Amino acid sequence: MGFFDFLTEEIAIDLGTANTLIIHNDKVVVDSPSIVARDRTTGKIVAVGKEAAMMQGKTHENIKTIRPLKDGVIADFAASEEMINRFIREIPALKKKLITPSLRMVICIPSGITEVETRAVRESAQRVNGKEVYLIHEPMAAAIGIGVDIMQPKGNMIVDIGGGTTEIAVIALGGIVCDKSVKIAGDVFTNDIIYYMRTQHNLHVGERTAEKIKIQIGAATEDLETPPEDMSVQGRDLLTGKPKQVQISFREIAKALDKSILRIEDAVMETLSQTPPELAADIYNTGIYLAGGGSMLRGLDKRLSQKTDLPVYIAEDPLRAVVRGTGIALKNIEKFKTVLSK
């Protein structure tokens, strides 16, 4: 312990395409959409997180909303840095401090990320006062967050469906044995719904409305035990240009999302086919764990279970499984040294 250790704060960040979560002192202190609103004339960032999300699709030409992360990696360097910076400044315990503390961080990255993209994340973290920066792969963090003992010589399969990517990994002995990262996740589901509304109902809806449809009546299969009620959706009629409203049911959304979910199923099957036989035997007994916001899609666990003939379990609070795991890794850096890259 050095003299300056009291000036060091520890935070765990799950930098997601859709949401960014930060843990400080074992509590989730920031849970905001990864969206930034920028003023085009001055180039300044006017809002981040929830404020910027409110503006999405409702801005005039001088303000533009950007999502600085695309497919789980940084697409807009300046905007993401400013966003991380503001989120860190929002942490209640750090607001009170006179001196900006240096940070020990653990940040979550997708498993299919390239060297260059990893460096971008690391540099962003160092610029916002990160003294020690550790990176952990998403499926690994999800496994720790679900409560799987990753250090044991036993195979576990994790499917983490986020906003930009779906990460599928088989984990044993604190390492990823085989993994697959596909760019089909929450954002693609949202775009599928927008496309479906255009083609089937001649209704033009925005991203926020499509997101709302996905959460309220989204389904992965048409035979649900407790189906959600029909929903009325407002948008612009493509033929007349007038605002209009239509009723849609969960069955229509299941049809709209079918192709994308098929591709996730295929990726899961492909990962299973590459799994060494001893680990496959373990997975037969333990089943598949689902994490990430996308796993909350109604009937997805059932559908994957039918496809793989394996039991499928959804993590409790799947949205926060990854950041919880990142937080646990941060507290036990010595124990998880092998899974963290510095």
N, C-alpha and C positions, 0 to 999 in steps of 0.2 A: 504494500500500500504506500503510494507516494504522498508527499505533502499536498499535492494539488488534486488528489483524488476526490476531495469534497467539492471540487469545482466541476467534476465530471458527472453528467447525468446519463442514465442508460435508457434508450428507447428502442422499441421493436417496430418496424414498419412493414406493412403489407401494401406494397405499391401496386394497386390493381388497375386494370383498364377501366373498370366501372367505378370502383370505390377505393379510397385509400383509408386504411385504418392504422392507428398508432397506439401502442401500449406503453404506458409509463407507470412504474410502481404497481405492476400487476393489474392495472385497470385500463380498459379501452377509453382513451381520453379524446381521440379524434376518430370520427366515423363519417366521412363526407364523400360525396361523389367526386371523382377525379375530373373536374371540369373547371376551365378557367375562362373568364370573360376579359377580352382585351379591347382597349380603345384603339381604333385604327389610326386616328389622326396623331395621337401622341405616342402610341406604342406601349402605353402603360397598362398594367393589369388592374382592372377595376374591381373584380370580384373573383373569389375562388370557392370551390365546394358547393354548399347548399345554395348560397346566394346566386352563384353563377348558373346552377342547375335550374333555378326559377326562371332565369332569362332565356334558357335554351329554346330556340325556335320562335322567340318573341322579340328579337332584337331589331334595331334599325341599322342602317348601313354603316354607322360609325362604330358600332360595337359588334364584336364577333365572338361567339363562344367556341372554344377549342377544347378538344380532349387530348391532352399532351401525350397520353400513352395509347399506343395502338398495338393490338395483339400482345399485350403484356410487356411491351418494351417501349422505351422512351422514343417518341417520334419528334416531339418539339422540345429541344433541349432547354431553351430559355424559360419557356412557360412551365415546364415541369419543375425546374429548379425553384422558380418563384413560388409555385404551388406548395412544394415540400417545405420551403422556408416559412410560408405563412401558416401552414398546418402546425409546424413545430412551435411557432410563436404563440399559437392558440392554446398550447398545453398549459392548463391552469397553474401547475407548480412552477413552470419556468417563467411565467409572466411576472411573478413577484420578485424574481432575482434581479439584482442591480447589474451584476456582470453576466454576460452571456456565457453559459457554461459550455465547455467542450463536450461532445457527445460520443458515447460508445453506442454504436448502432448495429442491429442485425436487420438486414433487408432481404425481403423475399424476391426471388427471380424465377421465371419459368425455366423448366428443365431443357427446353429446346433452344435456349438463348445462345447467340454467338459471342465470341471473344470481344468484338467491338461493342456490342450492346451491353455486355457486362461492364466494360470499362466506362461506358456512358453513365451507368447507374452509380458506379463507384465514385466517379469524378463529381457527379451531382451531390452525392452525400458528403464528400470532403469539402465542397464549397460551402455547404450550410453548417460548417463547423464540426464535421464528423472527424474525431481524432482517431478512433479505431472503428473501422467499418468491416463487418463480416457479412457474407452473403450466404443464403441458404436456398436450396431449390424448393419450389412450391410443394410438390408432392411429399417431400420429406417433412416440411413444416406442417402440412395437413395431417400426416400420419401421427406426428408428435401431438398435435392439437386434438386429434380424435382420442388419443390415449393409448395408441399402439406402442408396445415396447420395441423400438426399431433396432435395438442393439442385439436382440436375440437371433440365433441361427434359424429363423423361421420366416417363411415367405408371407408377405401381406401385399394385397393389391389395393391401390388407392386410385380413385378417379376424381380429379378435382376440376369441376366445370365452372370456370370463372366468367368474366365478361368478354375477354378477348381470346383466350385459349382454353382448351380442355387438355389437362395434363393427366396422362395415365402412366402409372409406374408400379413395378413390382420391387418391393424393398425387403432386404434381408441383411443382417449383420451391419446395420448402420450405413448401408450403401444402396444405390439404385442399380438393380441387376439388369432390368430392361425397361425402357420407357418410350413413350410416344407422345408427341405434343402436336395436337391438331388445332388449326385456327378456326374451329367451329365451336361457338359458345354463346353466351347470352346475347351479344351484339348481333350475331348472325340470326338468332331466333327473332330478335326485334325486327331486323330487315325482312325476314320471311313474312312476318305479319303485315308489314307495310305493303309488300308486294302482293300479298293475298287480298288485302282490302282494295287495292287498286284494280286488280284483275277480276275479282269476283263481285265486288260491290260498286265499282267505279267511284270509290271514295278515297280521297287523298288524305292520309293522316300523318301527323308528325311523329318524331321519334319518341317524344314523351308519352303521347297517347298510346303508341304501340307497346311501349314498356308497361303502361298501366294495364293494357289488355292482357299482356303476357303474365303479369302478376295475378290479376283477378281471375281470369278464366283459362290461363295457359294449361295445356295438358299434352302428355306424350302419347296417350292412347285413348281410344274412343270408349273403352269399357271401364269406366271408373265406378268404384263402389258408392262414393258420395260425390256426385257431379255438382260443380258450381252452377249457380243460376245464370241465365242469359244476361248479356250486358248490352247497354245501349252505347253506341260509339258515335261521336260527332266529328265531322271533318268537312272537307270541301268536295262537292260533287264535281267529278271530272267532266261531265257532259254539259251541265248548265252553268257551272262556276258558282252555284249558290251553296251556302252552308247546308248540310243535311245530316240526318241521324239514321242509323240502321241498328237492328238488333242482331247480335251474333251469339252463337253458342260455343261451348268448349269443343264440340266435335269439329267445328270448322277450323279452330286453331290447331287441333291435333293433326288435321289434314295438312295445314299450312306448314307445320314444323316437321312433318314426317321425314322428308328427304334429309334434313340436317341431322335428325336423331339417328337415322340409318347410318350416316357416316361416323357418328360417335360410336355406334354399336360395332361397326366394322373395325374401328381403331382398337376397341377393347378386345375384339376377337383376335386381331393381329398381334397385340401384345401378349395375349394368352398363348398364342401359337409359338411365340419366341421364348416363353418361360421354360427354364430348365425343369426336367421332370420331377425332381425332389421338391422344388418350390411349388410346382403345379399341384402336387399332392397336398401341400400345406394349404394352398388357396382353396382347394376343394373343401377343406374342413373349416377354414376361417371365413370364406366368402369374400365379397368385394365391398370396400367402403367408399361411400360417396361424400364429397365435400364441395364447398363453393356454392354460390347463389343459384347456379343452374340446376343443382341437384334437387332444388325445391319444386321443380316442375312436376305437377301432379302425374302420378303413374309412371314416372321415369324409372324408378327403382324396380317396379313390377315388370316393365318392358325389358330392362336389362337382365333381370332374373330369368325371364322366359327365354331370352336369346342365349344366355350362357349356361343355363341350368345350374346356377350357383345362387346361394343366398346373397341378397344385396342389402346393405345397411346404410341408412343416411345418418351422418354425424348429427349430434344434438347441436343446434345453432350452427348450421353448415356455413353461414356467411362469415362467421368469425373463427372457424376451425384453423385456418391458415395463420391468422395473426396470433391466435392463442399459442399455436405451436412455435411461432417465431419468438413469442414472449418467453416460453419455457426454455428455448434454446439460449436466449439472452441471459437468463438467470443461471443456467448451468453450462456456461461456455466451456469449462474444462471437460465436462462429461460428453458434450456433443462436438468436441474439437474436430473429430473426423468428418462430420457432415457440414461444418462451416468452412467456407473458403475465405481467406483473409486477403 
